[in-house]
Amino acid sequence: MAKVKVLLELPEHTSQSFETFELMSQSEAESVKESEKMLTNMSGLGIEATGEFAPIPMYEGKSYTKALSEFSVPTTNSDMESSSVVIPCEVDYKHFNDMQKRKEVKIWPNSELTLFDTEKSNEHILDLANSALGLDCRPFREGVPIADIRTLLSVESVWNDGFRGQNIVVGIVDEGVNGETYPVVGGFSRVGASRQPGSAPITSHGSMCAADVLVAAPACKIYDYPFLGVQNSGGAMAMFQAILNQRRIDGTPHITNNSYGFVGKPDKQLFPTHEVWDINHPIHRKVRELVSAGIHMFFAAGNCGQECPSGSCHPSGIGPGISIHASNSLEEVITVAAVNSRHERIGYSSQGPGGFFDEKPDVAAYSHFFGNFGPGRPAGTSQPYDNGTSAATPVAAGVAALLLSSFPNLSPKDLKDTLIQGAINLGSPGWDSNTGHGVVNAGSAYRSLCRGNTEEI
């Protein structure tokens, strides 16, 4: 009988939920053992705990939101009781109806996620970058050096005041980061896992993201949260819970970078609880928990833009209004589109309105530059170059790290408002479905924060 991967949500109230998750995550064997315990009363329904990750605690209600908000301080907060728990399982199709009759059990899809990368002048860079919205499609324009991107971001004006992202930690939720080249100082690991923090090759997608965060914030540190070979919603949720665990202990990480998502939309009538359609899916609730804890969440818009979509995109998810969805379209997160160094929208960059919130993307950032890829990594100057909204998103996250190193008390909403206020608008004034409110600019955003701070004084 064919089996399907799902997430089962049970009304399990665990008093010391953070500590319990930490203990259960030590090994796959421990994860399976604890999952099977929680599934004891569901025997005979063809359910098998996969052990991909430990049961994930969930938190609901205003009291939990308030408690999570305390995680912003750099001291250890009290543990919390969970309201439910989510367990990764494989189930037989023939038992679906019987399972759905169990009112205490919720069945959610556990869908595969895709990383948002793509196939691999004499004028000053500022003279080439205009505010008229152009388009860059195959064959794409040549990539540019990091120095050009830093000039366009106006980072020097912030660096000259002594801020370079120091004291800020960015969590890279991806396939892994190379710790020999990039400043990986923590993350999530468990015994026997093939992907430990800092162990990925320099050519990994996560290493590219780490390099691109450092474009604007070269003094920040990196936490590595690899999917542990589980590149689906459940794997991402496990990393999010690990992030919450760390946040509870010492107030870090401050930012997460998420350069992945879905590349198509399943039939809503057949899959009404799919992550693309149901805003109450556990992965979206977990994202909102992280935001409640004060973590700034950056998500890639995706690479399914109408003009030249990535080859991985399904027709159901290509073009305006249907290419930004799931967690990447939540109002609470910062969704990032891609432009090149000339301020031309790169034609694969996904277009709004978003699935859950209309004004997506929020902002755009730069892609197609030599950050990690190319001969002599990092920052080689020959093909291939860093690409996709996968590269643009950590550039924006790096700008956020730079701003937080100077104004560490910015809330997620405050930071988003600041990035929008300081963005270089492209095309007609205001938000548009291609590049949001414009291209992030560190210098402009920093000056607006300085003015606001002076006015308060």
Secondary structure, 3 states (H helix, E strand, C coil): CCEEEEEEEECCCCCCHHHHHHHHCCEHHHHHHHHHHHCHHHCCCCEEECCCCCCEEECCCHHHHHHHHHHHCCCCCCCCCCCEEEEEEEEEHHHHHHHHCCCCCEEEECCECEECCCCCCCCCHHHHCCCCCEEECCCCCCCEEHHHHHHHHCCHHHHCCCCCCCCCEEEEEECCCECCCCCEEEECCCECCCCCCCECCCCCHHHHHHHHHCCCCCCCEEEEEECCCCCEHHHHHHHHHHHHHHHHHHCCCCEEEECEECCCCCCCCCCCCCCCCCCCCHHHHHHHHHHHCCCEEEEECCCCCCCCCCCCCCHHHCCCCCCCCHHHHCCCCEEEEEECCCCEEECCCCCCCCCCCCCCCCEEEECCEECCCCCCCCCCCCCCCECHHHHHHHHHHHHHHHHHHHCCCCCHHHHHHHHHHHCECCCCCCCECCCECCECCHHHHHHHHHHHHHHHC
